[in-house]
Every structure is written in C-alpha cells, then in structure tokens.
Amino acid sequence: MDARNFQDLIEDIYFERDSARGVEGSTLWFVEEVGELVRAIRRGERDNLEEEFADVYAWLATLASMHQVRLDELGLRKYGQGCPRCKATPCSCAPV
C-alpha cells in the first residue's frame, strides 16, 4: 500500500471522528504516539516498535488530511532531488 492509499484508508476509518475532535485534540494524540514510539526505540521493543511506527504514521496521515495536505506529494516535492540543501544523494552537507 502506498502513502496515498494509506492516507485514504485512514480518512475512511477515522476522518469524521478526528475532525470532530479537532486539530488540537488530534495533535495531542499524535504527540502521545510519538512518545510511545520513542519509548519503544529506547527499550528495543521490536514488536511494540512496529506497532508504534504504524500508530505515528496513522496520526500523521490524519493531521495531514485535516489540513488538506497529501503526504505522498510532499515527500517527492521536498526530497525528490536529493537533500533539500545540497541536492546530493546521499547528503553531502556538513554534519550538524
């Protein structure tokens, strides 16, 4: 499933409920899921890690839909030519 199909699926499942919750409430859920992902990364919890990545991706898709943004178009637009700063692949910018 590509990013467009995934975002459409998440809209079909949750858009009405998430829209009623609003951007602020949905953003709080997104941030909570990011925190759970960080915790799974730190603990090395492989099974939980995959679940948390999926949750973060779903909430990101929800927030993008609430702002009429298509995730599949953004990535290519920003990173399609390589690094946005140096345009190289792999990036050749000085580490920060």
N, C-alpha and C positions, 0 to 999 in steps of 0.2 A: 504494500500500500504506500503510495507516495504522499507527500505532505499535503497536497490539495485534497486528496481523498480522505486523509485523516482529519483535517480541519472540518471538512463537510460532515464526516461521521460525528465528530464531537458536537457540531452545531445541531445535527439531527437529534442527538441524545439529550443535550443539556442547554441549548441556547435559550429557550424560554425561561427555564429556572434561573440560569445565570444572569440573564438580563433583568429579571425581577429582583435579584439580589443586588444588582448594580455593580459598577466598576470598582468602587471602593471595597465592597464585600468580597468580590471575586479576586481582587488583588491580594487581600489578606489571605485567602485560601491558597493562592499561588505561592506567596511568601512562606506560608507554613509548609507546603510541599517541598519547596527548595530547602528549607531547614531539615526536613526529614531525609532528603537526598544527601545533604552534607553529612548528616549523622551516619547514614549507611556507608558512605565513602570512607569516613574516618574509621568506622568499625570493620571495614572489609566484608560487609554482609552481602555477598554476591546475589543471593535470591532476592533479598529486600532491595538491593541496589537497582535491579532491573525494574521492579515494581515502582520504585520512586522516580526513576527516569521517565517511565510511562506517565505517571501522575503529573510530573512537571510539564511534560510535553502537552498533555491534555489541557492543563490550566493555561499554558501559554497560547494554545490554539483558541481557547475560549476568549482570553483577553484580546487576542488579535481580531477575532470575529466581532467582538463588541466595539472595536474601533474601526471596523470595515477595512482591515488590513489582511492581505493574503500572504501567509508565511512562505509559500512556495515561490512567490515572486521576489520577496525581499532578499533571500539568500543569494540568488543568482545576480540580482541587481547590485548588491554590495560586494560580493566575493567572486563573481563570475570572471573577473580579470586577474584574480590572484589577491594578494594582500591589498587592502584598500589604500594603504600608504605607499608602499614601494612597488606595487603591481607584480611582484615576483611570486612564483610558486616553486619551492617553499619560500616563505617570507625571508627577506634578507635584511630587515630592519634591525638596528642595534637593539639588543635586549633592554627592557625597561624593568 
